[in-house]
């Protein structure tokens, strides 16, 4: 199958030109900026619901929309996984304790493009054992 420019495509998949990636980059930058900005709000005593509320406000401030709010009934702008929850944790009244490890996942839509990223945070002080776990998993990720 060929697209309008004569490029070969897989059925139903559009091949993008380099200039098409600008929108993807913009959406990714917005999602990454939100994760930068939320870091100061991850602390002992904070709730995951409040972190999500702040993320909702940040998404709107960037002129973006949340890709997750309303998706199959989901009502949050983020997924927040604490400690043993691997991914897609649901924000709620849980209060963060010292040493809690969080993964915050944000997906935004900017000009029709999706930016989806996540980052790890620690509330309070990090126990030595947890620090080692984080370092080893990060190193493994970087190795591919």
Rosetta blueprint (number, residue, H / E / L):
1 X L
2 X E
3 X L
4 X L
5 X L
6 X L
7 X L
8 X E
9 X L
10 X L
11 X L
12 X L
13 X L
14 X L
15 X L
16 X L
17 X L
18 X H
19 X H
20 X H
21 X H
22 X H
23 X H
24 X H
25 X H
26 X H
27 X H
28 X H
29 X H
30 X H
31 X H
32 X H
33 X H
34 X H
35 X H
36 X H
37 X H
38 X H
39 X H
40 X H
41 X H
42 X L
43 X L
44 X L
45 X L
46 X L
47 X E
48 X H
49 X H
50 X H
51 X H
52 X H
53 X H
54 X H
55 X H
56 X H
57 X H
58 X H
59 X H
60 X H
61 X H
62 X L
63 X L
64 X L
65 X E
66 X E
67 X L
68 X L
69 X L
70 X L
71 X H
72 X H
73 X H
74 X L
75 X L
76 X L
77 X L
78 X E
79 X E
80 X E
81 X E
82 X E
83 X L
84 X L
85 X L
86 X L
87 X L
88 X L
89 X L
90 X L
91 X L
92 X L
93 X L
94 X L
95 X E
96 X L
97 X L
98 X L
99 X L
100 X L
101 X E
102 X E
103 X E
104 X E
105 X E
106 X E
107 X E
108 X E
109 X E
110 X E
111 X L
112 X L
113 X E
114 X E
115 X E
116 X E
117 X E
118 X E
119 X E
120 X E
121 X E
122 X E
123 X L
124 X L
125 X L
126 X L
127 X L
128 X H
129 X H
130 X H
131 X H
132 X H
133 X H
134 X H
135 X H
136 X H
137 X H
138 X H
139 X H
140 X H
141 X H
142 X H
143 X H
144 X L
